[in-house]
Structure formats: C-alpha cells, structure tokens
Amino acid sequence: MSQETSMGRLVRATCLSLMLLIPVQAAQAADGDRQAFTIEQFKLESGAVLPGAVIMYATYGKLNAAHDNVILLPSHYMADSHGYEWLIGPDKALDPNKYFLVATELFGNGKSSSPSNTPEPFHGPRFPVTTIRDNVEAVHRLLGEKFGVTHLRAVIGFSMGGQQAFQWAVSYPTFEDRVVVTSATAKTYPHGVVRLEGQIAAIDADPVFNGGDYTQPPTKGLEAFGLVWAAWLYSQDWWRLELWKAGAPPGTTFASVVDRFHHNFIPGADANDLILQMRTWERHDVGATPGFGGDIERALRSIKVPVLYMPSETDMYFPINDAKYEARFIPHLTFAPIPSLWGHTAGAASNPADGKFLNDTIGRFLSTAQARPPSGS
C-alpha cells in the first residue's frame, strides 16, 4: 500500500528490517487506500503560494452521524498514514469500532506535496519550507471541507506529529477535547537544531547533491545521513546493553546493525524531501504563533484542553529536561514520562513494554473525565 520511506516504520517496522525488534503485529485495515486532498492556491506562512497543495490521508473506522467521534493522527518524520497502527485496534487505545481516525501525512514525505513531486516553479530545492503551522492549517481545511468536522475528540501525535499536536492546542484551543504528545516538544531548542543541521550537512557534503539539483540520488550523502541519525535514535544504554539483540536472528552483530543504518536507513527517500522535513522540524516553535510574540511560555499557558505529555526518559531528539521545562506552563497537564531505554523510538511503541505503557496510559487519559492538576515538573 505504501513505500517503505517512513520514520514510523523505522520505529516500528524499519527497525524490524534492521532485525532488531519483535515481529510486527498485523496492521489494522484502513477504509480503502490513502487518499489525496488538494487545496488550491494554498498560502504558506512564508508568503509563498502552492498552486495545488496536496495532503495525503487515510481513515480508520466510521464517522458517526454527529461527527463527534473523530481523532486526528498527524504523521511524523517521513512517515505515511500507517505510522500509528501500534495504537489502533479493538484491544488498543484507539478502537476503530468506536472512533473515526484520520491519519494525515506531512508535506515533504514524498506523497503529500513535496520537493520530489511538485512541478516548477517549486520543484526540488525550490520547494518552500513548510512549517508545522502550515501543516496544521492544511489539515484543518481537510477536516472541515472533506468531512464536515468542526471538533475533534483528540489530537494524538508522536515526534513531529507531537509538534503538530501542540500546535493544534495553541492555534485551535477549543477545536479538540484533548491532546496527547509522545516523544516531542512544543519547540525545537538550539541543540536539536544543531543535530538536524549536522544531518543536513551530511547530505549536502556529497558533490552529487549539487545544492539539491541532483540528477541521480546522492548516495554517499544519504548513507552519511543515515549513520549520523543512528547515533541519536536510541539511547546510549540501548547500545551499551545491546538491546538491538531483542528478537534478532542468529548472526546479527553490532557491525551488521550499524551497517543497516549506514546503507539502508530510509529506503527510497528523496534527499530534498528529507531536508525539507528537517527544516520543518527545526523551525517549530509554538511561541511563534501569531499573537504570542515568540513567547513559548505564554503560548503554552494559553492551552485550554487537558494535555497528556509523554516524553521518553532517554530521548536525545527531545530531551526530557526540555519537556519538564515546558510542563511547568501547561495548565491542565498529565505528565507521564515513558520509562524506557529505547530513546526516541519509545514514543511509538518500538518494543512490547513501551507499547503497553503507551496504550494503557493513552487509553486511560481518553476515558477519564478530568485530567490531573498540573504536575509542576
């Protein structure tokens, strides 16, 4: 149904391709294939106008007559609309027999409008940087114009999906009843920008990349990008304790694990698409939402709905201390760090223990009438 170019599948199934994880459970069937929603003359925050902005999406379950059973699942880095299937099923937090789930795909993933699939004048490196707010605005249009949805039961997001969830809470404070964020923060802080710039530089250093005007994939740059990324994805303890051995077949070695990252990290991904989504990631700041003057604390204090905030205790993309800082300003907060050694991937159920913790905690949060008071963490 979809190409293997998803960070979600790095977390849940690309790691399987690295032979690191337990077998993937059977995916819950969506209602048909992914679909496209097109917005004509879509104006971005930058002022650029995309003549036909495309958002890809898939749905699970059925929209009820009242249109009040909708949960939004915005995608993460290079993910497609199947990136949340660890959370979907009759025995999981999101039962498609109860909810209508809308899973959307970020600009730049290669299927939604991206450098790799957009004609002139926005082809390749000329594609304008799209912000998290641009993505939220496009999906808001999708929900209203395609489904007639004016309110959500929840927005649930992992990683860049969590960035979008925070943005929904600030941009549309009464549009959703609840917000769930796993392995993400409401702003990309300077250390995160440095990490992302290092990964961009790895691609850019390949002469074949040619500033984005390449005629063949910049393979050496993409391989360097994958190896740089590998050092950040899991925790130091994950590597030291050789947790990559969990479920791995005989003969798997540290060298073979690293080699998979180095040479086959996100198969088939386009270099300009990878860079665009990294630019989207590094520019995110809910404090930059119009009306907040760049003040992230003020923006977080404006959130009106209960928030379940689930950082990974060992995440090096979105360190837990950044999450603890933000948690001080969110009014109606349930702060539930994921007790895991699996780094960033813990927020997308990369192992059975994390999957159970996430499903149990999110399930309770969605079914509880009131969130706990702010933790003050």
N, C-alpha and C positions, 0 to 999 in steps of 0.2 A: 504493500500500500504506500510506503514512503521510503525514500532513500535513507541510507544509514549515514546521516550527517547531523546527528542530534546530540547536544550535550546531555540531554535527558537520557539518551542511550549510553552515553559514557558512564553516567551514574548508575544506570540500572542494567543496560544491555551491552553497551560498548565495553564496559568492564567485563562482561561475560566474554566478549570477543578477545579480551586480554586473558581469558581463562582464570579470572580472579574470583568470581562470585558463584553463588548457588544458581541452579537453573532458574531462568525467568519463568514466572507463572504465566499461564495463558492470558493474553490480553482480552479485556472485555471488548466486545464488538461495538463499534460506533454505529450510529444510524446512517449508514452509507459512507461513501468516501469523503475525503476532505473537500471542502467547497471554497469558492472564492467570493469575496465581497469587494466590489470596486467602488471607490469614491472618486468622482470626477473633480478635477481642479482642487486637490487637497493641499491646503496651505500649511506648511510646516512652521515651527517656531522660528526657524532661521529666516523666514520670509520666502523661501523657495516654494514653488508650487509644482506638485507632481500631477501631471495631466490625468493619470488614472492610477491612483494608489490602490493596491490590492492587498487585502488581508485574507489569509487562508485560515480556515477554522474547521473544526469537527464538533459534533454533538453526541452526547450520551443521554439516554433516557428520553422522556417525552415532556414537552411544555404543557403544563396544565391550563385549564380554561381561564383561570385567574391570572396567569402569567407571573405567579409569585413563588415558583419553586426553582428559580434559576441560580446557579452558582457559576462564577467565571473562573477559569483556569488559564491565566496568561502564561505564555511559554518563557523558557529560559534560554541561555546562550546556545545558538544554533539548533534549538530543539524544534521538533514538529509537534503536532497536536496530540501525539500519543505519550507525551512526557510525564503524564500524571497517572498512568494506569496502575501504579503501585498503591494508589489511594482510592481506586474506583472498583466497586463490586458489591454484591449483596452482603459480603462478610467484611467489608471495609468501611471507612468513614463516609464515603460517598456512594450511596446505593442508587444506581440509575433507575431503580424502580420507584424511588422517592423524589429524586432531584432531576432537573434538566441541566446538564452540564455543558457549558460552552467553552471549548478549549481553542485558544487563538494562537497565532504564530507571529512572532516579532518581525517587523521589517528587517530585511537583511539575512533571513535564514535560507534564502535560495528559492523559496516558493512564494512567500509574500513578496511585495515589491523589494527588490534587491539590486545591488550593482550588477550582478550576473544575469539578470533577466529583464532589465529595463532598457528600452531603446534610447537613442540620442534624444535630447542632449544630456541625459542623466545616466549614461552607460558607464560601467567600470568605475574608475576612481572619481568620476564626475558626479556620482550619486551623492546628494546632500546628506550630511549627518542627520539622522533622525533621533530625537530624544525619547526618553521614556514617556514624557508628556505627549509627544506626537502619537506614540503607540496607544496610549490611553484614550486620546481623543478619537482616533480611528475606530477603536473597539466600541467606544460609546456610540458612535454612529451606527456601527454594525448591530449592536443590541437593539437600538431603537428602530432603525429603518428596516432591518430584516425580520426581527422577531416581535416588535412592539413592546419590548421590555423597558420599563421605566424604573424598576427597582430590582435589586439583587439580594438573595439570601446571604451571599458571602462572596468575597474575592479571596482566592487562595493561591499563593504564589511561592515558588522555590527560586532562589538565586535572582536572576533578572526578572523572573516572574514575581518575586517578592518585592523588588523595586517597584514594579508596576502596582502591586497591591498597596504599598504605602502611598503611591501617587494617587490612586483612586481615593484613599481615605482623606487626602488633603484636597484634591481637586473637586471631588464629588462627595462631600462629607455625610450626606444623607441618602445617597443613592444605594448604599449597601447596608445590610444589618450588621455584618461582621467582617473582619479582615483577619486573615491568617498569613503569617510570613515565616518561611523557613530558610535558614542559611542566606540571609540578605540583610542589608541595612538601608536606611532611608536616604543615605548619601554615600557616594564613593569618596572615601577620605584619601588624603595625599599618598599614603603608602600603596593603596590599591591602584591609584593612577600610575605610579611608578612601575608596579608589576605589569599592568596592561601595556604600558609603553615599551617595556622590555620585550614582551611577546610580539608587539607590532614591529619592533626593530629587528627581531629575528627574521621575519618575513621580508622586510624592506632591504635587509643586507644581501639578499640573493640578487645578483645582477639581472637575472631573468625577470624579476618582478617589475623592473623598469618603471618605478613610480606608479604601478597599477596598470600600466598599458602593456601587459604581457600577451604574447601570442601562444604561449604554452604554459602550463602550470609551473610556478616557481618551486619546484620540488624540494630543493635544498632548503629554501626558506621555510617551507611548510614543515619539513622534518625538524628543523631547529625550533620552530614554534611549538611543536608537539613535545619536544624534550624539555623546553623551558616550562611549559604548562604542567608537566608531570611532577615537577618539584613542588608545586603549590597545591595540587588537587587533594592530596591526602595529608594526614598529619605526620610529623616526624616519628611518633610512636608507631604509626601504622607500618612504616618502612622498617623501623628497628625490630619490631616484633614479628615481622614477615607475615602480616595479616593477608597479604596477597596469596598466601598458600591456601586460604579457605576455599574449599571446593575445587582447587586447581588439579588438573590431571597429573599423573606421574610424569616427571621430566621437566616440569615447569621450574624455571630458575629465576633468580633475580635478574640476570642478564636478559633472559627472554622477555620478562615483564617490561623492562626498560626499553628493549628493542621494539616492542609493540607500540609503546607511546611514541618512540622516535620516528618510526616509519609508517604507522597506520593509525594515527590518533583519531581524526575525524575523516574517514574515507570519503573522497569525492568533494569535499568542501572547497569552495572558491575562495581564493586569498582575499579579494576585495570584500566579499561578504563577511569573512572572519574579522577583518579590520573594521568594517562599518559597525558591527555589533560591539566590538571592543570600545569604539568611540562612543557609542550609545551608553554603554556601561559606565565608562569613566566620567562622563559628564553629568551623571544623575545626581540630583540634589533637590529634595522636596522644598528646601528653603528658597530655591529659585523660582518656585511657582509664583505667578503674578499675584501681588498683594502682600507678599511676605518679605520682600526686600533682601533676599538672601539669608534670612534668619531661620536656620533649621529648627532651633528650639521653639520659636514661635509657631512654625508650621506644624511641628509635632503636637504642640499644645492645642492646636485647632481641631485635632481629630475628635470626632463626636461619637464614634461607634466603638464597641469593645474590640480590642486587638489581642490576638494570640501571637506572641512573638517567640519564635523557636530558633535561636541561633544554635549552631553546632559548637560544642565546647572546644573543638580543636580545628575550627575553620581558619585557614590562612588567607582566604579571599576576603571574608567579612569577619574579622576577629571579634571574639566575644566581648572584649572590653569596649569596642565601638558600639555594640548592641546594648551593653549595660549603660553606656553614656546616653544613648537615645531613649532607653526605657524610662529614664528619670522624668521625661517630659510628656509621655503619652498618658492621657488622663484615665482611660479605662483599660487597664493592661492586665493580661495574664502572661507572665514571663516564665517560659518553660524551656530552658536550655536542653539540648539533646545530649545525653551523656554518652558520648561516642568517641572512638579513636579514628573514625573514618573521615575526618576532616570535612571539607565542604560537602562531600557526597552524602553525608549523614542526613542532610535535609531532603533527600529524595529517596530514602529507603534503600540504600546501597547494600544493606545486609538485613537479615531477619529481625535482629533485636531493634534496630532503628526503625524498621518498617512497623513493628508492633507498637513502639513508643509513639510514633507519629500518628498512626491510625487511631490508637486509643485516645491520645490527647486531643487530636482534632475532633474526633467523634464526640467526646465529652463536651468540648467547647461549643460545638454547633448545637448540641441538645440542651445546654444549660441556659436558663433564662437570663441570668446576670453574670457578667464577668467578675472576677475577684477585683478588689481595690488595687490601685497602682502598687507595684512592688517596692518602688523606691530604690531598685537595684542600681 
